[in-house]
Each structure stands twice: as C-alpha cells, then as structure tokens.
Amino acid sequence: MIPVQEIDFYLSDTANNTVIIQTEINLTDSKTFTAWHDAPVYLDKVPYIKNLIPINEEYKNATDAFLALLEKFSILANTQKLEIFKINNPNNCELISEALQNETVCSKNFEIEITVNDPPAHESP
C-alpha cells in the first residue's frame, strides 16, 4: 500500500461561498513525494477556479509537497480574492504532522486553522 495523506484546503470568497480542494501527498516507491489535487468541490458556487492546473512534480519530503500545495492555493486566493481559512486532514497525519503543517503555514505568515479529522473522511464532501 502506498503511504498517502489526504489534505483538504477550504477557501471562501467575499460572499462567504466555500470551496474545498481535496489534495493528497503520496510517498512514491522511489522515496520521493508527490502532491496532487482534485477538482474543487462546490464549483457551482465558485466557478472561476475550475481551470486549476494540476501539480505534477516530485519533492524530497512531505513538507516540500505540502508547501507546494499551500503556495499554489495562496496564489489562487490572491488572484481570485479568496481566503484560505482552514486546512483539514480527514484521515490523520501519516506523512506530515499537524505541528509541521502549522509551522509551515506560520513561516509563510498565514493565519490558517489546521485540523485533523474535522470532519473525518467518512463525512467529507
């Protein structure tokens, strides 16, 4: 089984519409990490991000993969007047801990709530 960590990024616009972008960080057989994201959930409310270009790179560690996702969505947030207000780990933190995510977010001067199992995967959209 490939080690994987699901991470959901929650963004909102000025009208308080929420979009959830579901992502994964995977540990590959070659011991590198990949970052992946799905099409955003609730596109009918925030249709202008439907052309989000996937990440297709490998990283030396899970922190770098997480940072790539964070930077990608922060650029999106800035260009579309969105705010990243929450990052949830619906299936625990197998590859990058909650503390390390907090450290990474703080190092970029973001104020984003990091949660684990809130909601758990079986209740996610």
ABEGO torsion letter per residue (X at the ends): XBBBBBBBBBBBBAAGBBBBBBBBBBBBAAGBBBBBBBBBBGAAABAAAAABBBBBBBBABAAAAAAAAAAAAAAAAAAAGBBBABBBBABEBAABBAAAAAAAAAAAGBBBBBBBGOBBAAABX
